[in-house]
Amino acid sequence: MADYDAVVIGAGLGGITSASLLAKNGMKTLILEQSDLVGGCCSTFESQGYKFDVGASIVEIVHPMDKFFALMGRKREDYIELLPCDPIYSFVTQDGRRFSYPTDIEATTRVIESIAPEDVEGWKRFSKLGLEMVDEMMDAMMTSPMNTLGEVAAMAAKNPKVARYLPLLVRNHQSVVRSYYKNPIILGSVAFQSYFAGAPPELGSGIFGFIALSEHLGIYYPRGGMISIPQGMLKAGREHGLEVRTGCKVERLILDGRRARGVILEDGSEITADVVISNVNAKVTYLKMVGPENLPGWAVRAIDSYRLSMPCPMIYVGLDKKPDLDAHHTVVSGSIEEMNRVWNLYYTKGVIPRTAMSLICWPTEADPSLAPEGRHILNFLCNAPAPYAPLGDNWDRLKDWYREEAVRELERTVMPDVRDHIDYLEVSTPLDFERRLLSPQGAIYGLFSDLTSLALFRPHARSRVIRGLYLTGSSTHLGGGVPTTIASGIITSNYVLKDRG
Ligand SMILES: Cc1cc2nc3c(=O)[nH]c(=O)nc-3n(C[C@H](O)[C@H](O)[C@H](O)COP(=O)(O)OP(=O)(O)OC[C@H]3O[C@@H](n4cnc5c(N)ncnc54)[C@H](O)[C@@H]3O)c2cc1C
């Protein structure tokens, strides 16, 4: 008899969601996490009295989290306190113009009118369609399995209204937003969200163009930092008997032919299980933990053909005064052309982009308890994204230079006196990110998400080649993001429960 019904590798959001739901359904379940913290990219670490978020800085669509707690027989409010953030963003354009988008749609109309009256009609069309879409598609699109054409067809048959949005999936992000807006400043403010799905506007799916609308339904920051999300979810899982071991790295799967039987840890010990769920990058899962020698040739070629998602350096800043900002997120925005140019420079030439777009997150606006009394935190994505292997150099050597670049960029854009008020400054390069989370090449969203690697074209949640192996998290359908990886965990647990009958 196996030690556990299910072993889950990795306590990211996908792993925690699926493990908790299996525990709730009576399966003896264990999560193994290599780091000392849970949550993976959605986590928070403490240093010198400051609590910095590792990666994710906001929750945009709460629906999958609420669905998770409902499936657990619990209420989200009893486990996680979400603080609304309004305005959604403050923008700083390359020529120093500043404006903000509030949550309220009418108030946003007035902001757009003050910048580009010609785009008000486009905004009205965009928000009308976006609201209908969110209403009609949210549950169907987010938590239905889409591993096969049959499953996609079944989802569409069950939700006939979804069919009208399918063309958006196969158009690119920039063509969708350009069909609503003309002004370059407005276009810049609705195009950078394609990076939230891990691709530039010319390669990202047009459906992600509507992220800019879904944000108006509310964006939230969890009290206590982003780690409060995985911690709150785990609490609900533990109440149903879920076990978690941190500081426990999995090296390999135990295989019996092409059947998963458990895992082998770094220290050589074995844990057997009927089901193994991997929340680790799909390329690592198949090519390292299973091993190419245990896979058919076509599967090795298929998994090898996926590109990793982008890496992204992060700068963690502690300040001894309140910054001159007016929103949780400030976006230093550029044009669509600049967003594509930066991507091509970085992806094809390995050049670290300069004077591009940045995202400045100010979490102590929502929750002052994250910093010592009177102090503040900025989590800064400077000139994001950037290459894993900078041309002719290496991130360990570039770290000091990059730190200085980041400070100069903050001085240039939002805080001219920042240098005099820095109390803490640390850079997490793509190499640091890889070391911290064992994420290959510092990939922040698992695998690249262009039009050819979505839904059934992404690695399947139920492995097609290793029986008893399931995948969850950002490498699988729906891709990277807090709501999407929670949704992926729901989909994966449904497969496991269905297969156990
Ligand atoms: C910089 C950055 C900013 C982001 N901003 C946002 C945002 O604002 N809003 C949003 O919605 N999303 C955001 N995201 C995306 C979101 O955080 C992630 O997509 C999501 O949290 C990933 O969840 P996951 O289930 O894929 O697991 P991951 O977070 O990838 O976690 C995987 C876990 O597996 C563990 N692990 C790896 N190898 C092993 C092993 N061998 N043995 C045991 N454990 C192992 C890792 O330590 C990790 O804890 C951001 C991500 C980053 C990196």
PDBQT file of the ligand as one rigid body, heavy atoms in Angstrom, charges set to zero:
ROOT
HETATM    1  C1  LIG A 601       7.586  38.916 -10.851  1.00  0.00    +0.000 C 
HETATM    2  C2  LIG A 601       6.203  38.328 -10.915  1.00  0.00    +0.000 A 
HETATM    3  C3  LIG A 601       5.101  39.155 -10.875  1.00  0.00    +0.000 A 
HETATM    4  C4  LIG A 601       3.812  38.617 -10.954  1.00  0.00    +0.000 A 
HETATM    5  N1  LIG A 601       2.728  39.436 -10.809  1.00  0.00    +0.000 NA
HETATM    6  C5  LIG A 601       1.489  38.897 -10.764  1.00  0.00    +0.000 A 
HETATM    7  C6  LIG A 601       0.370  39.683 -10.380  1.00  0.00    +0.000 A 
HETATM    8  O1  LIG A 601       0.515  40.840  -9.982  1.00  0.00    +0.000 OA
HETATM    9  N2  LIG A 601      -0.870  39.117 -10.420  1.00  0.00    +0.000 N 
HETATM   10  C7  LIG A 601      -1.053  37.821 -10.802  1.00  0.00    +0.000 A 
HETATM   11  O2  LIG A 601      -2.200  37.364 -10.865  1.00  0.00    +0.000 OA
HETATM   12  N3  LIG A 601       0.008  37.027 -11.090  1.00  0.00    +0.000 NA
HETATM   13  C8  LIG A 601       1.268  37.520 -11.054  1.00  0.00    +0.000 A 
HETATM   14  N4  LIG A 601       2.341  36.718 -11.275  1.00  0.00    +0.000 N 
HETATM   15  C9  LIG A 601       2.114  35.313 -11.649  1.00  0.00    +0.000 C 
HETATM   16  C10 LIG A 601       1.722  34.405 -10.505  1.00  0.00    +0.000 C 
HETATM   17  O3  LIG A 601       2.373  34.786  -9.326  1.00  0.00    +0.000 OA
HETATM   18  C11 LIG A 601       2.159  32.985 -10.854  1.00  0.00    +0.000 C 
HETATM   19  O4  LIG A 601       1.751  32.636 -12.159  1.00  0.00    +0.000 OA
HETATM   20  C12 LIG A 601       1.580  31.938  -9.906  1.00  0.00    +0.000 C 
HETATM   21  O5  LIG A 601       1.723  32.335  -8.553  1.00  0.00    +0.000 OA
HETATM   22  C13 LIG A 601       2.319  30.626 -10.187  1.00  0.00    +0.000 C 
HETATM   23  O6  LIG A 601       1.716  29.576  -9.491  1.00  0.00    +0.000 OA
HETATM   24  P1  LIG A 601       2.124  28.083  -9.804  1.00  0.00    +0.000 P 
HETATM   25  O7  LIG A 601       1.024  27.223  -9.300  1.00  0.00    +0.000 OA
HETATM   26  O8  LIG A 601       2.506  27.936 -11.236  1.00  0.00    +0.000 OA
HETATM   27  O9  LIG A 601       3.369  27.781  -8.873  1.00  0.00    +0.000 OA
HETATM   28  P2  LIG A 601       4.791  28.474  -8.658  1.00  0.00    +0.000 P 
HETATM   29  O10 LIG A 601       4.605  29.798  -8.057  1.00  0.00    +0.000 OA
HETATM   30  O11 LIG A 601       5.612  28.354  -9.886  1.00  0.00    +0.000 OA
HETATM   31  O12 LIG A 601       5.375  27.546  -7.525  1.00  0.00    +0.000 OA
HETATM   32  C14 LIG A 601       5.992  26.306  -7.768  1.00  0.00    +0.000 C 
HETATM   33  C15 LIG A 601       6.550  25.816  -6.443  1.00  0.00    +0.000 C 
HETATM   34  O13 LIG A 601       7.248  24.598  -6.665  1.00  0.00    +0.000 OA
HETATM   35  C16 LIG A 601       8.410  24.598  -5.851  1.00  0.00    +0.000 C 
HETATM   36  N5  LIG A 601       9.370  23.647  -6.409  1.00  0.00    +0.000 N 
HETATM   37  C17 LIG A 601      10.084  23.785  -7.570  1.00  0.00    +0.000 A 
HETATM   38  N6  LIG A 601      10.860  22.694  -7.769  1.00  0.00    +0.000 NA
HETATM   39  C18 LIG A 601      10.624  21.868  -6.712  1.00  0.00    +0.000 A 
HETATM   40  C19 LIG A 601      11.139  20.585  -6.366  1.00  0.00    +0.000 A 
HETATM   41  N7  LIG A 601      12.034  19.968  -7.119  1.00  0.00    +0.000 N 
HETATM   42  N8  LIG A 601      10.694  20.017  -5.219  1.00  0.00    +0.000 NA
HETATM   43  C20 LIG A 601       9.789  20.640  -4.420  1.00  0.00    +0.000 A 
HETATM   44  N9  LIG A 601       9.279  21.868  -4.712  1.00  0.00    +0.000 NA
HETATM   45  C21 LIG A 601       9.681  22.456  -5.863  1.00  0.00    +0.000 A 
HETATM   46  C22 LIG A 601       8.880  26.031  -5.886  1.00  0.00    +0.000 C 
HETATM   47  O14 LIG A 601       9.742  26.334  -4.816  1.00  0.00    +0.000 OA
HETATM   48  C23 LIG A 601       7.550  26.780  -5.822  1.00  0.00    +0.000 C 
HETATM   49  O15 LIG A 601       7.168  27.060  -4.494  1.00  0.00    +0.000 OA
HETATM   50  C24 LIG A 601       3.641  37.219 -11.136  1.00  0.00    +0.000 A 
HETATM   51  C25 LIG A 601       4.750  36.386 -11.156  1.00  0.00    +0.000 A 
HETATM   52  C26 LIG A 601       6.011  36.917 -11.008  1.00  0.00    +0.000 A 
HETATM   53  C27 LIG A 601       7.167  35.978 -10.928  1.00  0.00    +0.000 C 
ENDROOT
TORSDOF 0
